[in-house]
Amino acid sequence: MNDSRRLWRSDEHKWIAGVCGGIADFLGWTPTSVRVLYVLISVCSVAFPGILAYLILWFVMPRQLNISRGSPHTGAGGSSQSG
């Protein structure tokens, strides 16, 4: 399976956990449009089901691994090469 079509939590388009960004990447939409749609659906459903769905997806969706960037977690100090 092509990795670009897998459902991942996005590290690139992340605000909270990357769920909406990952869904946007999967569908080929902009992250903003998915977030706006999510908020509208959540408000219309009294917010609780939307919050619950987001939390479930946060734990169920795997995190996107960017091999070209190295480790997904880099320290605040970061390493730099000089020379």
ABEGO torsion letter per residue (X at the ends): XBAAABBBBBAABBAAAGAAAAAAAAAGBBAAAAAAAAAAAAAAAGGAAAAAAAAAAAAABBBBBBAAAEBABBBAAEBBBBX
